[in-house]
Amino acid sequence: MMRHAMAALALALSAAPAFAEPLVWGVRFDRLERRVKDGSDLLAWSLDASVGSDELEFVWRSEAEYDLKADAFERLRNQARLQVPISAFFDAAAGVMISTPRGPDRAYGVLGVQGLAPQWFEVNAELFASDRPFARFEAEYEGLLTNRLTLEPALELELPLADDESVGFGAWGPRLEIGARLRYDLVDRLFSPHVGLHYERVFGRTADLRAEDGEARDALFFVIGARLMF
Amino acid sequence: MLLAGTLRAGALGLGLAATLSGAAAAGTYDITVDRIAIDAGKFVKNGIGYNGSQTPTVLRLKEGEEAVIRVTNNLSESTSIHWHGLILPFDQDGVPGISFPGIAPGETFVYRFPIRQAGTYWFHSHSGFQEPDGAFGAIVIEPRAREPYRYDRDYVVQLTDKHPHSGGRVFRNLKMMPDYYNRKQRTLLDFLSDAAERGVGATLAERAMWGAMRMMPTDIEDVQGYVPMINGRSPEANWTGLFEPGERVRLRLINSSAMTYYDVRIPGLKMTVVQADGNDVQPVTVDELRIAVAETYDVIVRPTEAKAYSILAESMGRTAMARGTLAPREGMAEEIPPLREPPLLTMADMGMMEGMDHGDMAGMDHGAMAGARNTDTLSESDGDEIIGGHPTPMDAEMDHSAMSGSHTMPDGSQMSGMDHGSMGGMDHSSMPGMGGGDPFYAPGSGLIPEAANGGKFLSYADLKARKPLYPDREATREIELRLTGNMERYIWSINGVKYEDAEPIRLRYGERVRFKFVNETMMSHPMHLHGMWSILDTGSGALDPAKHTVSVAPGTTVYMETEVDAPGEWAFHCHLSYHMAAGMFRKVVVEGGPTARAAFLDAVHGG
């Protein structure tokens, strides 16, 4: 499947009809921010860098949380995925994800759906497949206070489907992130700084594992950062 | 003879004139394509200009001559020039990949074709995004015979929309985020003021309806943030045309914008429209007119007072206003008035009917409507030879019970696609706009223009040919072209198929084809057929005007007919630069008939 998709991408890149549509690329740091919490600050990003056509897009998706105090990644996930449209507003995605945080490295196959749901909710669902799989769902809403000032509530739910204790996953013990960011488009939509709150909490067996390590089951951060898009 | 040495801001204050003498039989003209800095006032931007200038070159040709135009490409990329509206052999039409391979960097390409028409036209690059980057100029063709109207002064007024981003970047941004440039979206503050006016429930219901479709009533201009210019000058730089009080001034309005429709007015003056897209029309006097992208209108005005008159061109979405001045002396100017309130699209522009109050809207079947714009994924025949109507995706997917109106064609008949059972119970009593307003807009459309002074606004319905170019006859067949798109992905298409995936439209030499445009999108599309005239059906029969660009407003069906008299391969597309690039484009192949050049020369010398 991957090989087919890659072949299709190569074809899309090489086939140049008389009126070839330009191949479109884009880089989007949805969040590049510092998460501040008394003495244990994190640097976090989530990035989509893409190149492709209307029919097929290659995306490098990178997400990280870097613990500034410990000088180590708490989370570092890099994904290579191919996205194809499946409806007017939704794409399907397939790819691989490599997770290389502090603990042992993990590799997953990725299946995903993302798009724009009715009432302007940006949604994303992913299944990370391996012998220790997990799933994730995200939703965001861009609330326009003015045409430049937006309030963006966001929700992320991650659900381990099996135990993977060495990376802190307890089966069926979800991790929930809720955030709200107030953003201002300073330069076009190229550079849009934001401030906000970010709260996360783990439940069930995942929370139990945290407790065994002496970590809290929830944390509230003040965030300051920006969205970058070019 | 060099156009490069064009007089700039010369004796007549034109900044435009490039009068060229030469033998009557052949005129030789030179154009260089150069990388230049374009000063838009608010910003200076790298772009492309002809003959090294941001002041558009005016190519002055003579009817009856053989034009020899030498185009030298000084860019580091391939270029081309398309002679917009000119009737010529297809290998001179200047569309890379269709008419010729393009002009390589450093190459001088010689165009050679007879001039068999007169009037106002324009030319532009048909390569990449060079046209939005500045590669355009004007064409004025002096007629062989005396014109049926008098004027003392003659000015080109060429409009454009200059954006701080390059065309390539604008396109990329639109693909990444289709509302990237829309800074007129409805906000929380708008919600609060609407709620105060109409009540929270109605406002919520109305927002929910648009949200269900994932569409925006503010989506009138895909691209905002440009500086509108007249003859290469920003509103502050104020292009000025001089007159003596009492003189008749001919203004050749050309809209060379990438994306922007303009509403043009000259407060204090009536404009008499004498020509549309290069062809004389029966004079019609108006206070204001809307010029779609790529159209031209020639108007005559007669300023009587020794004062400055502003030429104001306000964008259809009311995000920018071009300004020039007619004045007895340089340096005079009127104050620029504020922009008018921006319009909002309505359900009528969706191809659904107005006349519903907000209560009705809340009762609509949201689930079904969500798919309304999803034409790309629906079954599609290529549609090149579809005769007669067939259910559109809208018809198929929408709950018509909530609709309370019907499309009205320019001739007053109703759209056949709407004529089905589920409309049976509709209440005709509440149909505003029926019988009134401009028939080229959907009844209840948010885009129906109104003159700033409350006076006469030009409609396509007012355009009647002064001398029809062709005898009137029954069309031999009809081709339906649904104008389709997916705003969220910024894909634009015809019959749900974009150019890359489409078969050419095949026409037979000698036939007269009736094109039926059904606009299923919420945008206006200026459709431009190369090489042959587009006889717009305004309901005037033999006097229907021949145009080169036909604007199709959202939610409307517009017909035009074409006498297929030009063999070869031609382009046919939406002239909004980024819609064209995103796929709203077809190749037209005219089969049969004599060889291209022979047919053309026959037509010239025989007719």
Interface residues (C-beta under 8 A of the other chain):
Chain A: P17 A18 F19 A20 E21 P22 V24 W25 G26 R28 D54 P85 S87 A88 F89 L116 P118 Q119 W120 G143 L144 L145 T146 N147 R148 D188 R189 M229
Chain B: P96 G97 I98 G128 H165 G168 F171 R172 N173 K175 M176 M177 Y180 R183 K184 Q185 R186 T187 L188 L189 A208 G211 A212 R214 H366 A370 G371 R373 N374 D376 T377 N486 E488 R489 I491 K498 Y499 E500 A581 A582 G583 F585
